[in-house]
Amino acid sequence: MHKRIKYGMVGGGQGAFIGAVHRIAARIDDQFELVAGALSSNAERAATSAAELGILPERAYSSFEDMAKMEAQRADGIEAVSIVTPNHMHFPVAKAFLEAGIHVICDKPLTSTLEDAIELKKIADASDAEFILTHNYSGYPMVRHAREMVQSGSIGKIRKVHVEYIQDWLSNAADDDNKQAAWRTDPARSGIGGAIGDIGTHAFQLAHFISGDPVKELAADLTSFVDGRKVDDDTHMLLRFESGAKGYLWASQVAPGNENSLKIRVYGEKGGLEWEQENPNILTVGMFGEPKHTITRGGNGAGDAANAVTRTPGGHPEGYLEGFATIYREAADIVREGRKPESLSPTVDEGLAGMRFIDAAVRSSKANAQWVSLDN
């Protein structure tokens, strides 16, 4: 019988969206218990937020540095920390906890700059603590099944990967009190990527996760359609994969009529797969010369990879929170037993690949959509 893993959180206080998502996900499979936090850079808000979550006053910290130091010294200190801050804080917070020997579960993207990402990988590799990146869409059962089908050769050698992640919530200049928009459109906090960093990295990671094929080169065109916006709010690009497959990626936060439309299509020599996040319990399969058919989460046709992360019977929808919960459940296994080769939860390496993707996209766009390598 496993005891719950004691964890802390940095960021995610009052008014924060993603912190609550992480806390819910951490409890869905009852593997974690929140006992400490540095929930805001504002000391009063941090204390109030901690009290609302039942964190004892002595474990409600005014700074993440104090939290890392003090929790590492406690006999009952946290085993893991969840980082749910704006992007520019990912690096210093992760560094502090990794160096304190505390496992890190960090929201994406890895950091706000490529230089920090490269340095963080070195720190993570040198630490005894593990690092897990919460690309939650890779935790969906039908995404796992799509990956399993590609790996098994069911659809043949991959030829094409088309992925798009489009939203509309930044179609106009954001109000001054819109906290979520404020930091995402501020390059000092988001990094050089706007839509490409916030949602484009999800599309990029999903394309690699399902296809198993790294992107080698890209040609990108980034645009800031809203006047005065300092980061991109729309991007489209061509992709070349290491295997020779070709692809297309579109990420936009200025596409009216789209709330959270993440879609991917993967085509091989024998067949194709289609999946969309807003209808996540269905995977559409089209084999060459045969009628299209659907495979449902929890239904007939779902394989071992999907069933391993399915919680409710077929016909009972699972989605966003459960996808996050899958990453947390796998993180719990990693904390207890160490990362194993079969673990599918994203690593610091995938985070670094995402930062190389952002960097390459920006470089390409500045060079009039010139083809650039992700390795530069």
N, C-alpha and C positions, 0 to 999 in steps of 0.2 A: 504494500500500500504506500503510495507516494504522498509525502507531505507537500503542501502547496509551496511553490517557490516564492520567497519574499523578494519583491521588487520595488524599485522606486521610479519616479518619473521626473523628468526635467522638461519644463514647459507644460502646456495643457491645462492652465488654470482657467479662471472665469473668462468666458467669452471665446475660448478656443474651441474650434470644431474637432480637430483630429485627435486631441487628447482624449476626449470622451469616447471616440471610436476605438482607440487602442485599449482603454480601460474595459470597455464592454467585451472586446475580442479576447482580452486576457482572461476573462472570467467565464466565457462560454463553455469551455471544457474543464473549468474548475482547477486549473493548474497553477494559477498565480494568486498572490495576495499583495495588494498595494499597502506598503507600510511607511514609505518615506517619499519626500518630494521637495524639489525646488521648482515650484509650479509657475513662477512668474519672476521677471526681473524687478518688479515692484514688490518690496518687502511686505507691505500691508496686504496687497492682493494675494501674494503667495501664502501668507498665514491664513487669510480668510478662505482661500480655495482649499487649503489642506484641511481646515476644520470641517468644511462641507463634505469632504471625502472620508472623514473619520481618521485622518492621520494625526497621531499624537503631536502635541506642540513641540516636544524636544526632537522630533524627526521631520519638522517642517523647516526647511532651510531657506535662508535668504540668498544663497549663492550655490551654484553647482559645485564650485571648488570645495566649499565647506562640506557639502553633502558627500562628495567622493572621499574626502579625507576622513570624515567622522564615521561614515558607514563602513569603510574598510577596517576601521579600528574596533568596531563593535563586535562582540561575540555573536550577536544575533543580527549582524548587518545584512544588508540586501545582497542577494546573489546576482541580480541583474538590474539593469536600468533601461527604461524606455525613453528615448529621446524624441520629443514631438515639438521641437522648436522651429522657428524659421530657419531656412537653409544655412545662413551664415554662422549659426551657432552649432551646427552638427559637429564640425571639426574640433573645436576646443572642448566641448562636452564629452565627445567620444574619447578623445585623447586622455582626458582626466580620469575617466572611469576604467579604460583599458589599462592604463598605467597603474591604477589602484587594484587591478586584478579582478574587476567586476565585469561580468558579461554585458554586452551592449546589444540592444534591440533598437534600431534606428530607422526613422522614417526616411523615405527617399526625397530628393536625390542625396547621394552620399555626402557631398559638401557643396559649397558655393563656388569653389574654384578647382580647376584641375590640379594645380600645385598642391592644394590641401589634400585632395584625394590621393595623390601619389604618396604624400607623407603619411596619411592615415593608414594606407595599406601596409606601409613599413611598420608602423606602430602596432597594428593588429596582428601582423605576422610574428612580431617579437613578443607579444603578450600571451600569457597562459589563458586569458579570457577569450571567449568566442564573440564573433560579430555576426549579427543577423540583420539583413536589410528587409524592410517590410514592403516588398512589391506584392501587394495583396492579391492582385488578379491572377498571379501564378498559383494561388491556393484554391481556385475554383475547381470543383470536380470535373466539369466538362473541358476545362483547359488541360487538366491532368490527362484526361482521356485522349484529347487531341494529340498531346505530346506522345502518349503511349502508342497511338496509331502510327505517327510518323516514325518513331523509333523502331517499330516492328516491321516497317517497310510496307504497310498496308496500302499506302497511296503512291508508293514508288519514290524514286529520287525526286527531291524537291526542285521545282523549276521557278515558281513565283510565290512571293509573299506580299500581300497587300494588307496594310494595317492603318487604321485611322482612329484618332481620339479627338472628338470635337464637342465643344460646349458653346454656350452663348452668353454666359454670365458677365463677361467683360466686354460686351459689345459697345458699351458706352463708358465714358470716364467714370470711375467709381466715386461714390460719395466719400467725403473725408473720414466719416466714422465707420467705413467698411474695413474692418481690421484684416479680414482675409485677403481682400484685394490690395490693401495698402502695402503689405510686405511682399506679395507676389509680383507686384509691378515696380518694386524698388530694387534696382540692381545691387545696391549696397547690402541688401538682405537676401534677395533671391539668387544673386549671381548673374552672370551674363545672359542666361537663358530665361525667357518668360514662359510662354506656352510650351516651348521646347523642353524646358527643365521641369515644369510642373506636371504636364501630362504627356509630353513627347517621350520622356524617359520611360513611362509605363508602356507606351506602344512599342518602343524599341526593345525593352526587356521581354515583352510578351512574344514578339517576333522571334527572338533568339530562343526563348524558353520552349516554344512549341516546335520550332524547326530544328533546334539543336545546331544551327548553323550561324556562326558569328558574322556580323557585317564587317566587310573589309574596307569598302570605300563608299562615299556618299556625295551627292551633289544637291545642295540645299538652297532654298530661296526663303528667307525669313522676312517678315513684314510686321511693322507696327501700324495698324490701320487707324487706331484711335489717336487723334492729335495730342501731341505732348507725351505720349507713352514712351518710356525709356528702354523698354524691353519688347521683344517680339510678342505679338498676340496671335500670329498665324504663321505656319510654316508648311511647306510641302517639299518633298525630296525624293530622289531616286536612290536606290540602294543596290550595292553589289555585295553578294555574300561570298564567303571563302570557297564554297563548293562550286561557284559559278552560277548559282541561282540569282535571280534579279528580284527587286522589290520596290515598293512605293510606300511612303509614310506621309500622312497628313495629320497635323496637330493644330487645332484652332480653338480659341476661346471667344471668337467673334462670329460664330455661325448660328444666327437666330433660328430657333425652333429645335435646338439640340441641347438637352440637359446634361447628359453624361454618356455620350454615344461612343463607346469603345468597340470597334469591330475588327475582326481579322479574318482573312481568307488565305488559305495555304493550298497550293496546287502542285501535285506531283505528276509523274508520268502515268500513273494509273487512276488517280482520282483527286478530289479536292475536299477541303474541310472549311466550314464557315461557322463562326461563333460571334455573338454579340453580348456585351455586358448587360444591356438592359433587358435581355431575355436569356439569362445565364444558364438556365437548366436544360437547354437544348443545344445539341451539336448537330449541324446539318452535314451530311456526307453525300457526296456525289461521285460514284465510281464511273469511269468511262464506259459508255454503252449501256448503262443501267439507270433506272429512275432514281432520283434523289430520295433519301430517307433520313429520318431523324433518330438520334439516340438521346434519351432523356436521363437526367441525373436521377439515380435511384431506380431506373427502369431496366427493361431488357436491353442488352447490348452494351451497357456500361461495364468497363473492365476493372481490373483490380486497382489500378491507380486512382480511378474516380471513386470507387467504392470505399477506398481507404480513408477518404476525406469527406464522405457523405454522412450526415448526421440524422436526417429525417427521411421517412419513406418517400417513394416516388409520388409526385403530385403535390408535395408540400415544399414550396419554393425555398431555396437557399440562395444567398447572394453576398452582398458587400461585407457585412459583419462577419459572416461565416468564413469568407475568404481570408480576412484578417486573422480570424481565430485559428485557421489552419496553420498560418505562419507562427502564431504564438504556441500552438500545441507542439509543432516541430521544434520551436525554440526551447520549449521545456525539455524535450528529449535531449537536445544538444547541451543544455546547461547541466543536465544530470549525467549524461553518458559521453559527452564529446561529440563532435561532428563526425558522422560516418559517411562513407562514399555514396551511399544511396540517399542521403539527405537532399531534399529539393529546395529547402529554404535559401533564398538569395544570400550571397556572401559579399564580403568587401570587394572581391574581384568583380562581381557583377556591378557593384556600385561604381568602381573605377571605370569599367567599360561604359557605364552610363554617362560619366563625366567626360570621357573621351568623345562620346557621341555628341554631347552638347558643344564641346570645344570645336569639333570638326564641322558641325553644322554652322556655327557662327563664322568660322574661317572660310568655309565654302561660300556662304552667302555674301560675305564682304568681297570675295573674289568673283562676283557675278555668277554664282552657282557653279563654280569650278569643281571638278572631281578632286576630293582630298581623301587621304588615308586616315583611318582612325588611330593608327599607330604613331603618327607624328606628334 
